[in-house]
């Protein structure tokens, strides 16, 4: 009987685990492609079911202008991160019992916002879709 070698399924090892990886907002990760994820329950009142048809179209337009164009995290930050006022990119917020560095994404002076954070796998995790910019934490 011959011994079978176990095949490696991913390139992840303990040395590049999520705890030691840097978030995509770091300067040395400027070329990493922007990716969206929904990995937790969205906040009540800020879910897809709460959106009107025109608000859904605005969300899909956001996807088209970011993910579908292959923008990097740096590109998205330049175009969409809202930094004015006390609720900009430096805001720490408790979401699902964990403190996160939250980002509010929106274009120009429109009210539509997408709130989220970057997870350990460098995805932008959506926490709430806020079409009228009612959430100010």
N, C-alpha and C positions, 0 to 999 in steps of 0.2 A: 504494500500500500504506500502511495506517495503522499507526502505532506503537502497540504495546500497552503499557500501564503495568503494571508488576509489582505484584501485590497483596500487601499486608502480611498475613502469616499469624498473627503474634503481636504482642503489645504489647511484647515484649522488645527492648531496644536495648543498646548497649554501656554506656550510662550506668546501666542498672538490671540489669546482669549479676549473676551469682551472687556474684562477688567483692565487689561493692559493696552487695549486699543485706544487711539485718540478719536475724539469726535470730529466729524467732518467740518466743523466750524474752525478748526485749527488752521493756521496759515499754511502748513505743509501739505494740506489736503485740498488745495484749490481746484484740482482737476477731477475730483470725484463727482460722478454724475448724481444729480438730485433724484431721489426716489421717495415715493410716498408709501405709507403703510397705515393700516388701521389694525392695531393689535390689542386695543382695549376698548371697552364700551365708551362710546361718545357721551358727553355730558347731556343730561336731559334738557330738552328745549333747543339743542344744537345738533340734531341728528338729521340724516337724510330725509326721514319721514316728515320733518318739520319744514322742509324747503318747499317753496312754491316753484312752479315750472321755470319761471324766468331766473330764479335763484339757482336752480340746478344748472341752467345754461351758463351762468356766471362761473359756477364751480368747474364745469367741463371746459370752459374757456381757460381757466387757470391751469388745468391739467395740460391742455393743448399748448399753452405758452411756456410751460416748464418741462414736464416729463417728455412730452411728445417732441419737443425741440432739442432734447438732450442737453439741457443746461446743466452747468455744474452748481454745486452748493454756493460757490462764490457769486456766480451769475445771479442766482435766485436771491441771494442776500442783497445784492446791489439793486435789483429791480423790485423786490417785494417786501423785504423786512421793514416793518414799521418801527421806527426808533424814537419818534418824537413823543414827548410827554412821559409820565411815570410808568407807562405800560409797554415800553419798548422791549428790545431783545435781552436786556439785562434782568428782566423780571423773574424772580424765583416764585414758584407757585406750587402748592400741594395739589396733585392730581392723582386720584385713586390711591390716596394715603402715602404717596411718595413725592418728595420735593423735586421739582424739575425746573430746568432753565427753559422757560417758555418763549416761543417766538410767535409774533402776530404777523401773518403775511397778508398783504393787500396791495392793490395797485393804485398808484397815483392818489387821488383824493376821494376815491369811492369808499363807501361804507363797508363793503364786503370784506370779511376777514376769515382766515383759516388760522386756528390756534393749534400749536403743537410743539413738540420737542424732538431732538435727535436722540435715538436710542443707541445702544451699544453696537448694533450692526450698521449704524450710520444711515438709518432711514429716518425721514421726517414722519413722526407718528402724529396723526391727526387726532386731536382731543375734542375739538368742537368746530362746527361750521357756523359762522356768525354773519349772516347776510346783511344785517342792519347795524352791526357793530354795537350790540347791546352789552356785551361782556367787557368789563374794564378792570380785571384784576391783574 
